[in-house]
Amino acid sequence: QVQLVESGGGLVQAGGSLRLSCAASGRTISMYTMGWFRQAPGKEREFVVAIAWSGYTYYQDSVKGRFTISRDNAKNTVYLQMNSLNIEDTAVYYCAAGNTTPQRMGVMKSGINYWGKGTLVTVSS
């Protein structure tokens, strides 16, 4: 079993930045694809970005150039650096881990074995 705990959410003004962390425990995540999803009020959960064990990344188009995913396997942690935030980025952000590829995680939302409980990001105008 893997437990995922997100942190780093909060209130930020449009144009600002936040860095989310996803700390894993229970077992190493070094061979998992790790991803971030988000769910805005009244909307379905949507894929944001994923990173394979190799470091290969796959981004949703709307966050390309603004968000950066990274992983530190020694710390069993995944990060999401979010820059140039806008109001549409307001959502609960969830960390996910799976035996899959970043594209499968993003396009098919398949192969996800574990979810975190989320951290709220609110972007104000």
Stockholm file with secondary structure:
# STOCKHOLM 1.0

chainA/1-125         QVQLVESGGGLVQAGGSLRLSCAASGRTISMYTMGWFRQAPGKEREFVVAIAWSGYTYYQDSVKGRFTISRDNAKNTVYLQMNSLNIEDTAVYYCAAGNTTPQRMGVMKSGINYWGKGTLVTVSS
#=GR chainA/1-125 SS CCEEEEECCEEEETTCCEEEEEEEESSCCTTSEEEEEEECTTSCCEEEEEECTTSCEEECGGGTTTEEEEEETTTTEEEEEECSCCGGGCEEEEEEEESSCHHIIIIICCCEEEECCCEEEEEEC
#=GC SS_cons         CCEEEEECCEEEETTCCEEEEEEEESSCCTTSEEEEEEECTTSCCEEEEEECTTSCEEECGGGTTTEEEEEETTTTEEEEEECSCCGGGCEEEEEEEESSCHHIIIIICCCEEEECCCEEEEEEC
//
